[in-house]
């Protein structure tokens, strides 16, 4: 794949990593701990409870991980089905559930939720590769994730590279240790570092966007053709979701376009 093609896919690759990050080891370890505690408590219960424990043990022998993942995915799907994805029109995005709206240049391309899901599925294979654990993390996280907005100056076909704005939300829980946007971004950074991607990270900061304080992580990447790609990750917790903006730009001109989008953001 050429440098230009890799660069055009960069935003989508990062999006998948972002939504996979918070579903990593913390969630898995907590789930295993809870399963273990539940199994111990049932051994002191009634015959019926003991029978259920036996059934649980049998299930474990035949593949507990698969069953647990399926259950979590179903629960996540039930939760996300109650939340609206918002409305994207030429030059604007509005979401009443998260109470947010923004504007982007009318000439920009944009993807609806269906289009974003297709891109996410395609690029998830690139990220996971042959790593079964990483693939499982991504699949579970996708079930919990709402792809809300993808707007870019140019089509995502690799012919041109330009600025872009994205919005996604992932269902999180206290069990995952995700209490703030910063917690979510820290998990994201760890996932990126563990994946050995060649990014440079700046210190976490906070910034007010549309009247709401959001945690910020900024990363940069050398595209290999003299261009440096910068991405600003903003995250905050809204209604049990990690709500995120990802803004991508390359130079002062494209940064100016992104700044205009940031200024247009409004939270109710």
QUIHU-V251541 format. One line per field, one symbol per residue. ss: DSSP state (@ for helix, = for strand, . for the rest). A space follows every 10 residues. Layout:
ss = ???
This chain:
ss = ..@@@@@@@@ @@@@@@@@@@ @...@@@@@@ @@@@@@@@@@ @@....@@@@ @@@@@@@@@@ @..@@@@@@@ @@@@@@@@@@ ......===. .====....= ===.....== =.@@@@@@@@ @@@@@@@@.. .@@@@@@@@@ @@@@====== ==........ ...======= =..@@@.... @@@@@@@@@@ @@@@.....= =...=====. .========= ==.....=== ========.. =========. .@@@@@@@@@ @@@@.==.
